[in-house]
Amino acid sequence: MLLRSVERFFKHDASGGILLMASAIAAMLIANSSLSSVYTSILDAKFSVTLNGEGLSKPLILWINDGLMAIFFFLIGLELKREMLEGKLKNPRDILLPGMAAVGGMIVPALIYASLNWGSPETLGGWAIPAATDIAFALGILALVGARAPTSLKVFLLTLAILDDIGAIIIIALFYTSELKVDFLFLALIPLAGLIWLNIKGAHRIAPAILLGVVMWFFVLKSGVHATLAGVITALCIPLVDRWGKSPLHSLEHALTPYVLYLIIPIFAFANAGVVLTGIQFSDLFAPVPLGIAAGLTLGKQIGVFGVTWIMVKLGIAQMPHGAGWSHIYGVACLAGIGFTMSLFIGGLSFSDPDLMNAVRLGVLSGSLVSGVIGYVVLMLAPAAEAEAES
């Protein structure tokens, strides 16, 4: 009976979001308990892989954020390639509305954060934190709504979130590169050339591509460019169809998804969501960093996503998702304000100061929570006639 219940849980579309939330709650509880010093010391523990003194030596938290999250971005890259070649991103007409909504949903939150931190060069660099959307959380809450939301709404939100991830990848590449070491960047071109050759050849075996991807990840990390980008590039070089007519990309995506969804992302959440509440007062929520993030996620996403969608539909440039009403679009705009994983990740790239990172966590968690609750309530209260119109 217990095994069946566990199996049903993991088959539910909301299971990834629920596990992610449980990991974040566990991190907060431990960070504010007598185990907080143990929690911090484990994350700060140095882990080294060296040969003759050369290699990598980083705290565990950076191995999680640079290493495990490269696998997360690798999966995103696989999804992007599949969607571009045979899925929702194949037809430009299908991506026009969610694509423009995604752009609006990134620009407005960034502007809100920047306006609240304009006078502080120390914190202005976090402008991209509220621009991201967490796919697992957003789709998980939409799944809890069930049949009250038309199927087309899930496609709209998924496409929006995928394009949002593309935007986040571009932002990380352009604005979150530390001191550039060109020699290592040139060395990264060697495994990249091998990956491109394997892709053109339609190689069936995945292991050589993974090995080359790991080598490229090392060189990219040493170059100063954020190493998670190597995960995306490696994924784009996995053949969709090999010379035998089979799909290494589909096989790898199918095999990797449960590990990323139920292991890597919860580990990331547990390592990064530990907000220390000691000494925090309610007024601290209105400090420029947490307020900029929370306002960007809650208000910025709503204004950007809903506003752009409304303008494009009213001007006749695009059509509403089939069977969806404006209440559904507003609910999805709210769900897009669940930043969590990507927002915490970009926050870690923006700030190294522990106090600022605690402020980031406070803003991300509060903004994501409010966005998720409002989105769920709006979609549950959406007129049934709108949801039924699809049929």
C-alpha positions in Angstrom: 0.0 0.0 0.0 2.8 2.4 0.9 4.7 1.6 -2.3 1.6 2.3 -4.4 1.1 5.6 -2.6 4.8 6.5 -3.3 4.4 5.5 -6.9 1.3 7.5 -7.4 3.0 10.6 -5.8 5.9 10.4 -8.2 3.6 10.0 -11.2 1.7 13.2 -10.3 2.7 16.3 -12.3 3.0 18.3 -9.0 5.4 15.9 -7.3 8.5 17.7 -8.4 7.2 21.0 -7.1 6.1 19.5 -3.8 9.5 17.8 -3.2 11.2 21.1 -4.1 9.0 22.9 -1.5 9.8 20.3 1.1 13.5 20.7 0.5 13.3 24.5 0.9 11.3 24.1 4.1 13.8 21.6 5.5 16.7 24.0 4.7 14.9 26.9 6.5 14.2 24.7 9.6 17.8 23.5 9.8 19.3 26.9 9.2 17.3 28.2 12.2 17.9 25.3 14.5 20.8 24.1 16.7 22.1 22.3 13.5 22.7 25.5 11.7 26.4 25.4 12.3 26.6 21.8 11.0 24.5 22.9 7.9 26.9 25.8 7.2 30.1 23.9 7.8 29.1 21.0 5.5 28.2 23.5 2.7 31.5 25.3 3.3 33.6 22.1 3.4 36.3 22.1 0.7 36.2 19.3 -1.8 39.2 19.0 -4.2 40.0 17.1 -7.4 43.7 17.9 -8.3 46.6 16.3 -10.1 50.1 17.6 -9.2 48.5 20.6 -7.5 46.4 21.5 -10.6 42.6 21.0 -10.7 39.6 22.2 -8.8 39.2 23.0 -5.1 35.9 24.5 -4.1 33.4 24.5 -1.2 30.6 21.9 -1.5 28.0 24.7 -2.1 29.9 25.6 -5.3 30.2 22.0 -6.5 26.4 21.9 -6.2 25.9 25.3 -7.9 28.5 24.8 -10.6 28.5 21.0 -11.0 25.1 19.6 -10.2 23.4 22.6 -11.8 25.4 22.0 -15.0 23.4 18.8 -15.2 20.2 20.7 -14.6 21.1 23.1 -17.5 22.1 20.0 -19.6 18.6 18.7 -19.2 17.2 22.2 -20.1 19.4 22.1 -23.2 18.0 18.7 -24.2 14.5 20.0 -23.8 15.2 23.1 -25.8 16.7 21.2 -28.7 13.8 18.7 -28.8 11.2 21.5 -28.6 13.0 23.5 -31.4 13.2 20.5 -33.7 9.9 18.8 -33.2 8.0 20.4 -30.4 6.4 23.7 -29.3 9.2 25.9 -30.5 9.3 24.5 -34.0 6.6 26.8 -35.4 7.4 30.5 -35.0 3.6 31.3 -34.9 3.2 29.1 -31.8 5.9 30.8 -29.9 5.0 34.4 -30.7 2.6 35.1 -27.8 4.3 33.1 -25.0 7.7 34.4 -26.4 6.7 38.1 -26.1 5.0 37.4 -22.8 8.3 35.9 -21.5 10.2 38.9 -22.7 7.8 41.2 -20.9 8.0 39.0 -17.8 11.7 39.4 -17.7 12.1 43.1 -18.5 9.4 44.5 -16.1 10.7 42.6 -13.0 14.3 43.6 -13.8 13.2 47.3 -14.1 11.3 47.1 -10.8 14.4 45.7 -9.0 16.7 48.2 -10.6 14.5 51.2 -9.7 14.5 50.2 -6.0 18.3 49.6 -6.0 19.4 52.3 -8.4 21.3 54.3 -5.8 23.3 51.2 -4.6 26.0 49.9 -6.9 26.6 47.1 -4.4 23.1 45.6 -4.9 22.2 46.8 -8.4 23.9 43.8 -9.9 21.1 41.6 -8.8 18.7 43.0 -11.3 18.2 39.7 -13.1 17.2 37.7 -10.0 13.4 38.3 -10.3 13.4 37.8 -14.1 13.4 34.0 -13.9 10.6 31.5 -13.7 10.8 28.1 -12.0 9.3 25.5 -14.4 8.9 22.7 -11.8 7.0 24.9 -9.3 4.9 26.7 -11.8 3.8 23.6 -13.7 3.3 21.8 -10.4 0.8 24.3 -9.1 -0.9 24.4 -12.5 -1.3 20.6 -12.2 -3.0 21.0 -8.8 -5.7 23.1 -10.5 -6.5 20.1 -12.7 -9.3 20.3 -15.3 -10.3 23.9 -14.3 -7.5 25.1 -16.6 -7.6 24.2 -20.3 -4.8 22.1 -21.7 -3.7 24.9 -23.9 -2.8 26.9 -20.8 -0.2 24.3 -19.8 1.3 24.6 -23.2 1.4 28.4 -23.0 3.0 28.3 -19.5 5.5 25.6 -20.5 6.5 27.5 -23.7 6.8 30.7 -21.7 9.0 29.1 -19.0 11.2 27.4 -21.6 11.8 30.7 -23.4 12.3 32.3 -20.0 15.1 29.8 -19.4 16.7 30.7 -22.7 16.6 34.3 -21.6 18.2 33.4 -18.2 21.0 31.4 -20.1 21.7 34.5 -22.2 21.8 36.8 -19.2 24.2 34.5 -17.3 26.5 34.3 -20.4 26.5 38.0 -21.0 26.4 39.6 -17.5 27.7 37.0 -15.0 31.1 36.1 -16.4 33.9 36.8 -14.0 37.5 37.7 -15.1 37.8 36.0 -18.5 40.8 33.7 -19.1 41.0 33.4 -22.9 43.5 30.5 -22.9 41.0 28.1 -21.1 38.2 29.4 -23.4 40.2 28.4 -26.5 41.0 25.0 -24.9 37.2 24.5 -24.5 36.9 24.7 -28.3 38.7 21.3 -28.6 36.0 19.2 -26.8 33.4 21.4 -28.5 34.7 20.5 -31.9 34.5 16.8 -30.9 30.9 17.3 -29.8 29.9 19.0 -33.0 31.5 16.1 -35.0 29.6 13.5 -33.0 26.4 15.4 -33.6 27.0 15.7 -37.4 28.0 12.0 -37.5 24.8 11.0 -35.7 26.7 9.0 -33.1 24.6 6.4 -31.3 26.8 6.2 -28.2 26.2 8.9 -25.6 29.3 8.2 -23.4 31.8 10.0 -25.6 29.7 13.1 -25.8 29.3 13.1 -22.0 33.0 12.7 -21.5 33.8 15.6 -23.9 31.1 17.7 -22.1 32.8 17.1 -18.8 36.1 18.2 -20.2 34.5 21.3 -21.8 32.8 22.0 -18.4 36.2 22.0 -16.7 37.8 24.4 -19.2 34.7 26.7 -19.2 34.8 26.8 -15.4 38.5 27.7 -15.4 37.9 30.4 -18.1 35.6 32.5 -15.9 32.5 31.9 -17.9 29.8 30.2 -15.8 30.3 26.5 -16.2 26.6 25.7 -16.4 26.6 27.0 -20.0 28.8 24.1 -20.9 25.8 21.8 -19.9 23.5 23.6 -22.4 26.1 23.5 -25.2 26.8 19.8 -24.7 23.0 19.1 -24.8 22.6 20.9 -28.1 25.3 18.6 -29.5 23.4 15.4 -28.6 21.9 14.0 -31.9 18.1 14.0 -32.1 18.4 11.0 -34.5 21.4 8.8 -34.9 22.5 6.9 -38.0 20.3 3.9 -36.9 17.2 6.0 -36.7 17.1 6.0 -32.9 17.1 9.1 -30.7 19.9 9.5 -28.2 18.4 12.8 -27.2 15.1 11.3 -26.3 16.7 8.4 -24.4 19.0 10.7 -22.4 16.3 13.2 -21.6 13.9 10.4 -20.4 16.6 8.8 -18.3 17.9 12.0 -16.8 14.6 13.8 -16.0 13.8 11.9 -12.7 17.3 12.3 -11.3 17.2 16.1 -12.0 13.6 16.6 -10.8 13.8 14.4 -7.7 17.5 14.6 -6.7 19.5 17.5 -8.2 16.9 20.3 -7.9 15.9 19.3 -4.3 19.6 19.2 -3.3 20.1 22.6 -4.8 17.1 23.9 -3.0 18.2 22.4 0.3 21.7 24.0 -0.1 20.5 27.4 -1.2 17.2 28.1 0.5 18.3 28.2 4.1 17.2 31.7 5.2 18.5 32.6 8.6 15.6 34.3 10.4 17.5 35.2 13.5 17.4 39.0 14.0 15.2 39.5 11.0 12.3 41.9 11.5 9.2 42.5 9.3 10.7 45.8 8.2 13.6 43.9 6.6 11.3 42.7 3.9 11.1 46.3 2.7 14.9 46.6 2.3 15.9 47.3 -1.3 17.1 43.8 -2.2 14.3 41.6 -0.8 11.7 44.2 -1.8 13.1 44.5 -5.3 13.1 40.8 -5.8 9.6 40.2 -4.2 8.0 43.1 -6.0 9.6 42.0 -9.3 8.3 38.4 -8.9 4.8 39.4 -7.8 4.0 42.6 -9.5 6.6 42.6 -12.3 5.7 39.2 -13.7 2.0 39.9 -13.5 2.4 43.3 -15.4 4.9 41.9 -17.9 3.3 38.6 -18.8 -0.4 39.7 -18.6 0.2 43.2 -20.0 2.1 42.0 -23.1 -0.4 39.2 -23.7 -3.3 41.6 -23.5 -1.7 44.1 -25.8 -0.9 41.5 -28.5 -4.3 39.9 -28.4 -6.1 43.3 -28.5 -4.0 44.4 -31.4 -4.8 41.2 -33.3 -1.1 40.2 -33.4 -1.8 36.9 -31.6 -4.7 34.8 -30.5 -5.5 33.6 -26.9 -4.7 30.0 -26.0 -7.6 27.9 -27.1 -10.3 27.7 -24.4 -8.5 30.1 -22.0 -10.0 33.3 -20.7 -8.4 36.4 -19.2 -8.6 35.0 -15.7 -6.5 32.0 -16.8 -3.9 34.3 -18.4 -3.7 36.4 -15.2 -3.4 33.2 -13.1 -0.5 32.0 -15.3 1.1 35.5 -15.1 1.1 35.1 -11.3 2.6 31.5 -11.5 5.4 32.9 -13.7 6.4 34.9 -10.6 7.6 31.7 -8.9 11.3 32.3 -9.4 12.8 30.0 -6.8 15.4 27.7 -8.4 16.6 30.0 -11.2 16.3 33.1 -9.0 18.3 31.6 -6.2 20.9 30.5 -8.8 21.2 33.9 -10.3 21.3 35.4 -6.8 24.3 33.2 -6.0 26.0 34.6 -9.1 25.2 38.2 -8.2 26.4 38.3 -4.5 29.0 36.6 -2.5 28.2 38.5 0.8 26.3 36.1 3.1 24.1 38.9 4.4 23.1 39.9 0.9 22.4 36.2 0.0 20.2 35.9 3.0 18.3 39.0 1.7 18.1 37.3 -1.7 16.6 34.2 -0.2 14.1 36.2 1.8 13.0 38.0 -1.3 12.8 35.0 -3.5 10.9 32.8 -1.1 8.4 35.5 -0.1 7.9 36.6 -3.7 7.5 33.1 -5.0 5.2 32.1 -2.2 2.9 35.1 -2.8 2.9 34.5 -6.6 2.1 30.8 -6.2 -0.8 31.3 -3.8 -2.3 34.1 -5.9 -1.9 32.1 -9.1 -3.5 29.0 -7.6 -6.5 31.0 -6.1 -7.1 32.9 -9.3 -7.1 29.7 -11.4 -9.3 27.9 -9.0 -11.8 30.8 -9.1 -11.7 31.1 -12.9 -15.2 30.7 -14.4 -15.8 27.1 -15.3 -17.3 28.2 -18.6 -13.9 29.4 -19.7 -12.2 26.1 -18.9 -15.0 24.1 -20.5 -14.9 26.2 -23.7 -12.0 24.1 -24.9 -14.3 21.1 -25.4 
